[in-house]
Amino acid sequence: MPRSLSGRATLILLLPVVTVTLVVSVVSVQRLFEGVTDQMTTTAAREVRLVLGATDRSEVAQYLGIQVTPVAVDQVPVENLRRWFDFTGLLVIRQFGDLLPGLLAVELPGDNVVRLYVESEEGPVRLRFDRRRVSASNPHQLLVNMVIFGAIMTLVAYVYLRNQLRPITRLARAAEAFGRGRMEEYRPRGALEVRAAGNAFLDMRARIERQIEQRTLMLSGVSHDLRTPLTRLRLGLSLLNEEDAAPLLRDVQDMERLVNEFLDFAQGAREGETERVDPVALIRRIVADCERAEMPVSLREVEGEGLVKMRPVSVRRAVENLVNNAVRYGSRAELSLQMTERSLRIRVEDDGPGIPADRREEALRPFSRLEPARNQNKGSGVGLGLAIAMDIARAHGGTLRLEQSARLGGLQADLVIAR
């Protein structure tokens, strides 16, 4: 079965047409080629026997429209003659052989004449008469007309069907683009059911956009409001002794870092415009920036090349979150990139403690902190790094997969983006 809707619809359209054509062809062959031909050949054989048995053969032959000519023995064909595509000729030859005793040969050179060679009391004779007396005239015309008009109507129906399927294709393309974080212009068209589905999609897209906007405004507002008291705390601590204020300043810095993570989560995966980007160059820039920051990060393998449509700012944030988690809980991080025709995979591996298989789904939830699995003494994150990366991957039509690294033994995070 075809996998596409247009392929299946075409099959549904063609299957009845082909079936009806085959059934009508079989019936017409049985009725025209066999039944009618047998009946007409039987009648012609009776007339031939009447001519051969008549006393005045020439008068009876002239009345029946049959030409009778004596021939020599060497003029009699050795075998029957017919064209290879003359299917009714097979029936005609068979019927004459059964009904005419003394039949020597039958010649069917075309659509206009029949020549019979029969042994008579005076010797071999040749009987010549019209071919239309033993078979239907142009019996193939029914099949030809049926095939031609069937093909024309199938073509017309296919064009109409394609026009009906086009709105469904546009709806699927708009839904796929929205799933990858792109807003594609779409207007409901087509049949009533397709229009209803299109309007429902537009309403759903608008609700999701409003929800994302409300979440962004809420988290941005809360995070922005927290900056004011944090600034006052920092100013107040600057008036204290440096030794007494140091622990409190560290707390203030941790709170500011948490606020920044809230802002990153609020911005989500829709920061920046979608554009065609070279992911290899993007990953090399990320690794170069990490090396300048003296982070133990290296690019191990690059496979494939080309441009991918994405939001580079969001993807960079997702990769940086994965790298920061890797170097926070491990001693080093390795990046690799693989591009295929359908997807882009960015892999980040570390040699840390990893995450147990039964808790990896929990680790992808917002505000999830797995103290038994990841050493929280090395960083007091709020648990949004993996959630942000997952959100960005889903906005690009992909996902984030967590597994155990076969090379380094720690966590292996695969950021997959659909192309």
C-alpha positions in Angstrom: 0.0 0.0 0.0 1.3 3.5 -0.7 2.1 5.5 2.4 1.0 8.9 1.1 -2.6 10.0 1.1 -2.4 10.9 -2.6 -1.0 7.5 -3.5 -3.8 5.7 -1.6 -6.5 7.9 -3.1 -5.0 7.2 -6.6 -5.1 3.5 -5.9 -8.7 3.8 -4.7 -9.5 5.6 -7.9 -7.7 3.2 -10.3 -8.6 -0.1 -8.7 -12.4 0.1 -9.5 -11.6 1.4 -13.1 -9.2 -1.4 -13.8 -11.5 -4.0 -12.3 -14.5 -2.9 -14.3 -12.3 -2.8 -17.5 -11.1 -6.4 -16.9 -14.6 -7.6 -16.1 -16.2 -6.0 -19.2 -13.3 -7.2 -21.3 -13.8 -10.8 -20.2 -17.6 -10.6 -20.8 -17.1 -9.0 -24.2 -14.6 -11.6 -25.2 -17.0 -14.4 -24.2 -20.0 -12.8 -25.9 -18.4 -11.3 -29.0 -15.4 -13.4 -29.6 -16.9 -16.7 -28.7 -20.7 -16.7 -28.7 -21.3 -14.4 -31.7 -18.4 -15.8 -33.7 -19.6 -19.4 -33.1 -23.1 -18.5 -34.2 -22.0 -16.7 -37.3 -19.5 -19.4 -38.3 -22.1 -22.1 -37.9 -24.5 -20.2 -40.2 -21.7 -19.7 -42.8 -20.8 -23.4 -42.6 -24.4 -24.4 -43.4 -24.3 -22.1 -46.4 -21.0 -23.6 -47.6 -22.5 -27.2 -47.2 -25.6 -26.0 -49.2 -23.4 -24.7 -52.0 -21.3 -27.9 -52.1 -24.3 -30.1 -52.1 -26.4 -28.1 -54.7 -26.9 -29.4 -58.2 -26.5 -26.0 -59.7 -23.6 -24.9 -57.5 -22.9 -21.6 -59.4 -26.5 -20.3 -59.0 -26.8 -21.1 -55.3 -23.3 -19.7 -54.7 -24.2 -16.5 -56.5 -27.4 -16.2 -54.5 -25.5 -16.6 -51.2 -22.6 -14.3 -52.2 -20.0 -17.1 -52.2 -17.4 -17.4 -55.0 -16.6 -21.0 -55.9 -13.4 -21.7 -57.9 -11.8 -25.1 -58.7 -8.1 -25.2 -57.8 -5.3 -27.7 -58.4 -4.0 -29.8 -55.6 -0.7 -27.9 -55.5 -2.6 -24.6 -55.0 -4.1 -25.8 -51.7 -2.2 -24.3 -48.7 -0.3 -26.7 -46.5 -1.7 -25.2 -43.3 -4.2 -22.7 -42.1 -3.4 -19.0 -42.4 -4.3 -16.1 -40.0 -2.7 -13.1 -38.5 -1.1 -13.6 -35.1 -3.3 -11.0 -33.4 -6.5 -12.3 -35.0 -8.1 -14.0 -32.0 -11.5 -14.6 -33.6 -9.7 -16.4 -36.4 -8.9 -19.3 -34.0 -12.6 -19.8 -33.3 -13.5 -19.5 -37.0 -10.9 -22.1 -38.0 -12.0 -24.5 -35.2 -15.7 -24.2 -36.1 -15.1 -24.8 -39.8 -13.0 -27.8 -39.0 -15.7 -29.3 -36.9 -18.6 -28.5 -39.2 -17.2 -29.0 -42.7 -16.1 -32.5 -43.6 -13.4 -32.6 -46.2 -12.0 -29.1 -45.2 -8.4 -28.9 -46.4 -7.4 -25.4 -45.2 -8.7 -22.0 -44.1 -7.1 -18.7 -45.0 -7.9 -15.5 -43.1 -5.5 -12.9 -44.6 -7.4 -9.8 -43.4 -10.6 -8.4 -42.1 -12.4 -8.5 -45.5 -12.2 -12.0 -46.9 -12.4 -15.8 -45.9 -11.0 -18.5 -48.2 -11.9 -22.1 -47.6 -10.3 -25.0 -49.4 -12.6 -28.0 -49.5 -12.4 -31.4 -51.1 -15.4 -32.1 -53.4 -16.5 -34.8 -55.9 -14.9 -32.7 -58.7 -11.7 -32.1 -56.7 -10.5 -29.3 -54.5 -12.4 -26.1 -54.6 -11.9 -22.7 -53.1 -14.8 -20.8 -51.6 -14.4 -17.1 -51.0 -16.8 -14.9 -49.1 -16.9 -11.8 -46.8 -15.2 -12.0 -43.4 -18.1 -10.1 -41.8 -20.3 -13.2 -42.3 -18.2 -15.2 -39.7 -17.1 -12.7 -37.1 -18.2 -9.3 -35.8 -16.8 -6.3 -37.6 -13.9 -4.6 -35.6 -14.6 -6.4 -32.4 -11.6 -4.7 -30.8 -13.3 -1.3 -31.0 -15.2 -1.9 -27.8 -12.0 -2.6 -25.9 -10.2 0.3 -27.5 -13.0 2.8 -26.7 -13.3 1.4 -23.2 -9.6 1.8 -22.6 -9.3 5.3 -24.1 -12.4 6.8 -22.4 -11.4 5.0 -19.2 -8.0 6.6 -19.3 -9.5 10.0 -20.1 -12.0 9.8 -17.2 -9.3 8.5 -14.9 -7.1 11.5 -15.7 -10.0 13.9 -15.2 -10.8 12.2 -11.9 -7.1 12.3 -10.8 -6.9 16.1 -11.5 -10.0 16.7 -9.5 -8.8 14.4 -6.7 -5.4 16.2 -6.6 -7.2 19.5 -6.2 -9.2 18.1 -3.3 -6.1 16.7 -1.6 -4.1 19.9 -2.0 -5.7 21.7 1.0 -4.9 18.6 3.2 -1.3 18.7 2.1 -1.1 22.4 2.9 -2.6 21.8 6.3 -0.1 19.0 7.0 2.8 21.2 5.9 1.6 24.1 8.1 1.2 21.7 11.1 4.7 20.3 10.5 6.2 23.7 10.2 4.5 24.8 13.5 5.8 21.7 15.2 9.3 22.8 14.2 8.9 26.3 15.5 8.1 28.0 12.2 5.0 30.0 11.4 3.8 29.2 7.9 0.9 31.1 6.3 -2.2 29.0 6.0 -5.7 29.7 5.0 -8.4 27.0 5.2 -9.6 25.8 1.8 -11.2 22.8 0.2 -14.2 20.7 1.3 -16.2 21.6 4.5 -14.4 18.9 6.5 -11.0 20.1 5.5 -11.9 23.7 6.2 -13.2 22.6 9.7 -9.9 20.8 10.4 -8.0 23.9 9.1 -9.9 26.3 11.4 -9.4 23.9 14.3 -5.7 23.9 13.6 -5.6 27.7 13.5 -7.5 28.0 16.8 -5.1 25.5 18.4 -2.1 27.3 17.1 -3.4 30.6 18.4 -4.1 29.1 21.8 -0.6 27.6 22.0 1.0 30.9 21.0 -1.1 32.7 23.7 0.0 30.2 26.3 3.6 30.5 25.4 3.3 34.3 25.4 1.6 34.2 28.8 4.3 31.9 30.3 7.0 34.1 28.9 5.5 37.2 30.3 4.8 35.7 33.7 8.3 34.2 34.2 10.0 37.3 32.7 8.0 39.5 35.0 8.7 37.5 38.1 12.4 37.3 37.3 12.6 41.0 36.5 10.9 41.9 39.8 13.4 39.8 41.7 16.3 41.7 40.3 15.3 44.9 42.3 15.6 43.3 45.8 18.7 41.4 44.8 20.3 44.7 43.8 19.4 46.3 47.1 20.8 43.3 48.9 24.1 43.6 47.0 24.3 47.3 47.8 23.5 46.6 51.5 26.2 43.9 51.7 28.7 46.2 50.2 28.5 48.3 53.4 29.4 45.3 55.6 32.9 43.9 56.3 34.2 41.9 53.4 34.7 38.8 55.6 31.1 38.9 57.0 29.5 39.8 53.6 31.3 37.0 51.5 28.8 34.2 52.3 25.9 36.4 51.7 27.3 37.7 48.5 27.7 34.1 47.3 24.0 33.5 48.1 23.1 36.6 46.1 25.1 35.4 43.2 23.4 32.0 43.3 20.0 33.8 43.3 21.0 35.9 40.4 22.1 32.8 38.5 18.7 31.2 39.2 16.9 34.3 38.0 19.0 34.2 34.8 18.0 30.5 34.3 14.3 31.5 34.8 14.7 34.1 32.1 16.3 31.6 29.7 13.5 29.2 30.3 11.0 32.0 29.8 12.5 32.9 26.5 12.2 29.2 25.5 12.9 27.8 22.1 11.4 30.7 20.1 14.2 33.2 20.5 15.5 34.5 17.2 14.3 34.0 13.7 14.5 30.7 11.8 17.3 30.7 9.2 19.4 28.3 7.2 22.6 27.7 9.3 25.7 25.6 8.9 25.6 23.4 12.0 29.2 22.4 11.7 30.4 26.0 11.9 28.0 26.7 14.8 29.4 23.7 16.8 33.0 24.8 16.1 32.2 28.3 17.4 30.7 26.8 20.6 33.8 24.6 21.1 36.1 27.5 20.4 34.3 29.7 23.0 34.5 26.9 25.6 38.2 26.6 25.0 38.7 30.3 25.5 36.9 29.9 28.8 39.3 27.1 29.7 36.6 24.5 29.7 37.6 20.9 28.9 35.5 20.6 25.8 36.6 19.1 22.5 35.0 18.3 19.1 35.6 14.6 18.4 33.7 13.8 15.1 31.8 15.6 12.3 29.9 13.5 9.8 27.9 15.1 6.9 27.6 18.7 5.7 25.0 21.1 4.5 22.6 23.7 5.8 19.8 23.2 8.3 16.8 25.4 9.0 16.9 26.3 12.7 17.0 29.1 15.3 20.8 29.3 15.9 20.4 31.3 19.1 18.1 28.7 20.7 20.2 25.7 19.4 23.3 27.4 20.8 21.7 27.8 24.2 20.6 24.1 24.2 24.1 22.9 23.3 25.7 25.2 25.9 23.4 23.9 28.5 24.4 20.3 27.7 28.1 21.2 27.7 27.8 23.1 31.0 26.1 20.1 32.6 28.8 17.8 31.2 31.7 19.7 32.6 29.9 20.4 35.8 29.4 16.8 36.7 32.4 15.3 34.8 36.0 16.2 34.1 35.6 16.7 30.4 33.1 16.8 27.6 33.2 15.6 24.0 31.0 16.8 21.1 30.2 15.1 17.9 27.9 16.0 15.0 26.1 13.8 12.5 23.9 15.0 9.6 21.7 12.9 7.4 19.0 13.7 4.9 16.3 13.8 7.5 17.9 14.9 10.8 20.8 16.6 12.6 22.2 14.9 15.7 24.5 16.8 18.1 26.0 14.5 20.8 27.5 15.6 24.1 29.3 13.0 26.2 31.0 13.3 29.6 32.8 11.0 32.1 30.6 11.9 35.1 28.3 9.7 37.1 25.6 9.7 34.5 21.8 9.3 35.2 20.2 6.0 35.9 17.9 4.7 33.1 14.8 4.8 35.3 15.3 8.5 36.1 16.2 9.9 32.7 12.6 10.8 31.9 12.3 12.6 35.2 15.6 14.5 34.5 14.0 16.1 31.4 11.2 17.7 33.5 11.5 21.3 34.5 12.8 22.0 38.0 13.9 18.4 38.4 17.1 17.9 40.4 18.5 14.4 40.8 20.8 14.6 43.8 21.5 10.8 43.9 22.4 10.7 40.3 24.3 14.0 39.7 26.6 15.5 42.3 24.8 18.6 43.4 27.8 19.9 45.4 29.4 20.8 42.0 26.6 23.2 41.2 23.3 24.3 42.6 21.2 24.5 39.4 17.5 24.9 39.4 16.9 22.0 37.1 16.1 23.8 33.9 19.1 23.0 31.7 17.8 19.7 30.3 14.3 21.0 30.2 15.4 24.0 28.0 17.3 21.7 25.7 14.3 19.4 25.3 12.0 22.4 24.7 14.3 23.7 22.0 14.6 20.2 20.4 10.9 19.8 20.2 10.4 23.2 18.8 12.7 22.1 15.9 10.7 18.9 15.3 13.2 16.7 17.2 13.9 15.4 20.7 16.5 15.0 23.4 17.7 11.5 24.2 19.7 10.6 27.3 21.8 7.4 27.4 25.0 6.1 28.9 28.1 7.0 27.0 29.9 3.9 25.7 33.1 5.8 25.3 33.4 7.9 28.4 31.1 6.0 30.7 29.1 9.1 31.8 26.0 10.7 30.3 25.4 10.8 26.6 22.9 13.5 25.4 21.8 13.5 21.8 20.1 16.7 20.6 18.2 15.6 17.5 16.7 18.2 15.1 14.6 17.4 12.0 15.8 18.8 8.7 
